[in-house]
Amino acid sequence: MTFLVMRYDKYAAKTNKSRIAEKKLIGLSVLCGSVGVLLGMYMYSVHKTNKLKFSLGVPLILVAQIAFFVYVVYINK
């Protein structure tokens, strides 16, 4: 889902339509959509790759999600 949101945001940027707020994109990333945001950032050459909160923040969110998953599935028995 977040991949498609990033695709729409790129489309909106090219066509001067209303963009999706960065806070919403980060929020979607936190809600287990970090892989889609990462893929969208790099597949669509989104300018957000130049912003620290995206280039560093989204990968850190992904690492935290993976750590949480590992904890819940394998460690917390």
Backbone hydrogen bonds, N-H to C=O, Kabsch-Sander energy under -0.5 kcal/mol:
donor,donor_aa,acceptor,acceptor_aa,energy
5,V,1,M,-1.9
6,M,2,T,-2.5
7,R,3,F,-2.0
8,Y,4,L,-2.5
9,D,5,V,-2.4
10,K,6,M,-2.1
11,Y,7,R,-2.2
12,A,8,Y,-3.1
13,A,9,D,-2.1
14,K,10,K,-2.1
15,T,11,Y,-1.8
16,N,13,A,-0.7
17,K,12,A,-2.4
25,L,21,A,-1.9
26,I,22,E,-2.7
27,G,23,K,-2.4
28,L,24,K,-2.6
29,S,25,L,-1.9
30,V,26,I,-2.3
31,L,27,G,-1.8
32,C,29,S,-0.6
32,C,30,V,-1.3
33,G,28,L,-0.9
33,G,29,S,-0.9
34,S,29,S,-0.9
37,V,33,G,-2.0
38,L,34,S,-2.6
39,L,35,V,-2.7
40,G,36,G,-2.5
41,M,37,V,-2.7
42,Y,38,L,-1.8
43,M,39,L,-2.9
44,Y,40,G,-1.9
46,V,41,M,-1.8
49,T,46,V,-2.0
50,N,47,H,-2.0
51,K,48,K,-1.5
54,F,51,K,-1.3
55,S,51,K,-3.2
56,L,52,L,-2.3
57,G,52,L,-1.4
58,V,54,F,-1.1
60,L,56,L,-1.8
61,I,57,G,-2.3
62,L,58,V,-2.3
63,V,59,P,-2.3
64,A,60,L,-2.4
65,Q,61,I,-2.4
66,I,62,L,-2.5
67,A,63,V,-2.6
68,F,64,A,-2.4
69,F,65,Q,-2.4
70,V,66,I,-2.7
71,Y,67,A,-2.5
72,V,68,F,-2.8
73,V,69,F,-2.8
74,Y,70,V,-2.6
75,I,70,V,-1.3
75,I,71,Y,-0.6
76,N,71,Y,-3.3
77,K,75,I,-1.9
